[in-house]
């Protein structure tokens, strides 16, 4: 084998040799692959759980904001209340004026 082809083959095989050399001698390649799959599944589960919790918190904040918007009167409702109060005051004023006018006419 030529040196030019031997060096790239050695470089390519080195990580595999290191991986196999550092692994547990009682575990075969399938067991190692299974452990890697287990780790990936566990990481994914944790990330999904964290994402679910974050989504739940965001939903709760949105619900609270929506509730606050419904509970607090807006500008239109405040204006409507002012109009109602003014109408009630005007009606009461008219009744008092009408009563005073009746008393004045009866007194003459």
Rosetta silent file (secondary structure, phi, psi, omega in degrees, C-alpha in Angstrom):
SEQUENCE: XXXXXXXXXXXXXXXXXXXXXXXXXXXXXXXXXXXXXXXXXXXXXXXXXXXXXXXXXXXXXXXXXXXXXXXXXXXXXXXXXXXXXXXXXXXXXXXXXXXXXXXXXXXX
SCORE:     score description
SCORE:     0.000 S_00000001
   1 L     0.000  139.764 -179.140    0.000    0.000    0.000 S_00000001
   2 L   -78.242  154.538 -179.504    1.288    3.408   -0.851 S_00000001
   3 H   -63.546  -34.461 -178.909    1.957    5.963    1.853 S_00000001
   4 H   -64.153  -35.099 -179.987   -0.445    8.423    0.203 S_00000001
   5 H   -89.505  -23.145 -178.370   -3.415    6.076    0.644 S_00000001
   6 H   -74.172  -37.492 -178.817   -2.313    4.684    3.972 S_00000001
   7 H   -65.147  -50.983  178.493   -2.294    8.030    5.795 S_00000001
   8 H   -62.037  -35.656  178.522   -5.923    8.985    4.984 S_00000001
   9 H   -65.423  -39.833  178.870   -7.090    5.465    5.830 S_00000001
  10 H   -66.811  -43.619  179.284   -5.292    5.629    9.162 S_00000001
  11 H   -62.942  -38.803  179.569   -6.710    9.072    9.935 S_00000001
  12 H   -69.540  -35.960 -176.928  -10.204    7.850    9.069 S_00000001
  13 H   -82.978  -18.311 -175.821   -9.888    4.710   11.201 S_00000001
  14 H   -59.917  -48.700  179.233   -8.318    6.463   14.202 S_00000001
  15 H   -59.643  -38.569  178.288  -11.548    7.847   15.729 S_00000001
  16 H   -64.284  -42.879  179.236  -13.184    4.426   15.416 S_00000001
  17 H   -64.232  -41.866  178.223  -10.206    2.750   17.053 S_00000001
  18 H   -64.245  -41.476 -179.970  -10.201    5.288   19.873 S_00000001
  19 H   -63.226  -46.134  179.817  -13.941    4.847   20.387 S_00000001
  20 H   -69.914  -34.306 -179.804  -13.667    1.088   20.535 S_00000001
  21 H   -71.447  -30.003 -177.335  -10.543    1.235   22.690 S_00000001
  22 H   -92.870   -7.124 -175.899  -12.136    3.535   25.268 S_00000001
  23 L   -79.595  165.499  177.479  -15.438    1.744   25.484 S_00000001
  24 L   -66.054  126.608 -176.382  -16.497   -0.677   28.170 S_00000001
  25 L   -65.936  -19.861 -179.628  -15.134   -4.101   27.214 S_00000001
  26 L   -82.481  -11.559 -177.278  -18.357   -5.751   28.391 S_00000001
  27 L  -104.114  137.649  174.994  -20.462   -3.725   25.954 S_00000001
  28 L   -92.855  177.707 -179.272  -20.766   -4.420   22.305 S_00000001
  29 H   -60.736  -34.518  179.959  -21.501   -1.876   19.589 S_00000001
  30 H   -67.945  -40.008  177.923  -25.243   -2.499   19.826 S_00000001
  31 H   -64.705  -42.234  178.182  -25.259   -1.817   23.558 S_00000001
  32 H   -63.418  -42.753  178.390  -23.301    1.402   23.060 S_00000001
  33 H   -63.427  -39.420  177.567  -25.692    2.477   20.306 S_00000001
  34 H   -62.038  -41.674  177.483  -28.608    1.636   22.594 S_00000001
  35 H   -63.623  -40.505  178.496  -27.157    3.809   25.350 S_00000001
  36 H   -64.170  -39.839  177.277  -26.717    6.678   22.916 S_00000001
  37 H   -64.447  -44.118  178.119  -30.334    6.301   21.795 S_00000001
  38 H   -58.210  -44.283  179.254  -31.450    6.232   25.436 S_00000001
  39 H   -63.451  -42.345 -179.979  -29.484    9.410   26.156 S_00000001
  40 H   -64.481  -41.171  178.760  -30.922   11.146   23.095 S_00000001
  41 H   -64.353  -42.707  179.949  -34.465   10.142   24.076 S_00000001
  42 H   -64.104  -43.563  177.959  -33.933   11.380   27.644 S_00000001
  43 H   -62.446  -42.037  179.297  -32.536   14.715   26.435 S_00000001
  44 H   -63.950  -43.069  178.905  -35.463   15.115   24.049 S_00000001
  45 H   -60.308  -44.829  179.281  -37.949   14.289   26.816 S_00000001
  46 H   -62.691  -43.090 -179.949  -36.358   16.870   29.124 S_00000001
  47 H   -65.045  -40.278  177.926  -36.379   19.529   26.402 S_00000001
  48 H   -65.920  -38.945  178.123  -40.024   18.815   25.590 S_00000001
  49 H   -63.494  -45.176  178.026  -40.932   18.986   29.259 S_00000001
  50 H   -62.459  -41.824  179.000  -39.155   22.343   29.624 S_00000001
  51 H   -64.445  -39.605  177.942  -40.858   23.649   26.479 S_00000001
  52 H   -63.737  -41.931  178.251  -44.236   22.475   27.803 S_00000001
  53 H   -64.362  -42.768  178.577  -43.659   24.229   31.119 S_00000001
  54 H   -63.229  -41.238  178.795  -42.618   27.432   29.346 S_00000001
  55 H   -64.786  -39.371  177.730  -45.705   27.258   27.132 S_00000001
  56 H   -62.764  -41.911  178.028  -47.891   26.737   30.195 S_00000001
  57 H   -63.862  -41.486  179.438  -46.385   29.788   31.889 S_00000001
  58 H   -64.814  -39.298  178.636  -46.933   31.876   28.764 S_00000001
  59 H   -64.643  -40.711  179.553  -50.569   30.721   28.573 S_00000001
  60 H   -64.510  -43.212  177.452  -51.130   31.631   32.230 S_00000001
  61 H   -61.854  -42.230  179.471  -49.655   35.106   31.680 S_00000001
  62 H   -64.815  -39.603  178.628  -51.845   35.597   28.603 S_00000001
  63 H   -64.154  -42.139  179.201  -54.928   34.465   30.557 S_00000001
  64 H   -63.841  -42.776  179.092  -54.143   36.900   33.364 S_00000001
  65 H   -63.988  -42.130  179.061  -53.657   39.784   30.917 S_00000001
  66 H   -64.453  -40.393  178.505  -56.922   38.953   29.144 S_00000001
  67 H   -63.459  -42.659  178.089  -58.704   38.754   32.489 S_00000001
  68 H   -61.741  -39.257 -179.172  -57.293   42.141   33.506 S_00000001
  69 H   -66.863  -34.158 -179.692  -58.457   43.647   30.231 S_00000001
  70 H   -75.989  -41.029 -175.522  -61.973   42.324   30.782 S_00000001
  71 H   -71.724  -37.274 -177.628  -62.161   43.315   34.456 S_00000001
  72 L   -85.467  131.041  179.483  -60.851   46.854   34.081 S_00000001
  73 L   -68.219  136.863  178.559  -63.217   49.274   32.367 S_00000001
  74 L   -85.368 -179.795 -177.901  -61.871   50.648   29.122 S_00000001
  75 H   -60.225  -39.213 -179.444  -62.204   54.227   27.858 S_00000001
  76 H   -66.449  -41.241  179.125  -65.534   53.565   26.144 S_00000001
  77 H   -67.115  -40.142  177.769  -67.016   52.028   29.287 S_00000001
  78 H   -63.329  -41.648  177.958  -65.717   54.904   31.416 S_00000001
  79 H   -63.682  -41.844  178.039  -67.252   57.418   28.983 S_00000001
  80 H   -61.228  -41.485  177.782  -70.545   55.500   29.078 S_00000001
  81 H   -63.986  -39.712  178.004  -70.547   55.597   32.877 S_00000001
  82 H   -63.562  -41.952  178.149  -69.919   59.358   32.801 S_00000001
  83 H   -63.276  -43.678  178.490  -72.823   59.838   30.391 S_00000001
  84 H   -60.299  -44.607  179.404  -75.083   57.728   32.629 S_00000001
  85 H   -63.106  -42.373  179.267  -74.087   59.758   35.690 S_00000001
  86 H   -64.774  -39.322  178.995  -74.679   63.033   33.844 S_00000001
  87 H   -65.230  -42.670  177.795  -78.100   61.821   32.646 S_00000001
  88 H   -63.218  -42.207  179.171  -79.079   60.812   36.185 S_00000001
  89 H   -64.862  -41.054  179.419  -77.937   64.176   37.540 S_00000001
  90 H   -65.855  -39.934  178.818  -79.851   66.025   34.804 S_00000001
  91 H   -63.858  -44.173  179.111  -83.006   63.996   35.498 S_00000001
  92 H   -63.352  -41.214  178.863  -82.760   64.714   39.220 S_00000001
  93 H   -62.587  -42.243  179.759  -82.184   68.420   38.503 S_00000001
  94 H   -65.463  -40.040  178.315  -85.240   68.496   36.205 S_00000001
  95 H   -63.494  -43.048  178.729  -87.390   66.800   38.850 S_00000001
  96 H   -64.223  -41.970  179.218  -86.270   69.319   41.478 S_00000001
  97 H   -65.454  -41.042  178.823  -86.912   72.209   39.090 S_00000001
  98 H   -64.412  -40.836  178.760  -90.357   70.818   38.217 S_00000001
  99 H   -64.053  -41.390  178.243  -91.183   70.438   41.918 S_00000001
 100 H   -65.184  -37.814  179.401  -90.078   74.019   42.578 S_00000001
 101 H   -66.803  -41.427  178.410  -92.189   75.228   39.658 S_00000001
 102 H   -62.843  -43.731  179.986  -95.281   73.372   40.985 S_00000001
 103 H   -64.448  -37.632  179.574  -94.754   74.828   44.440 S_00000001
 104 H   -67.450  -38.415 -179.491  -94.360   78.299   42.969 S_00000001
 105 H   -72.369  -34.789  178.165  -97.594   77.927   40.943 S_00000001
 106 H   -72.086  -31.835 -179.189  -99.531   76.607   43.913 S_00000001
 107 H   -73.261  -20.588 -179.905  -98.262   79.408   46.043 S_00000001
 108 L   -82.857    0.000    0.000  -99.616   82.086   43.664 S_00000001
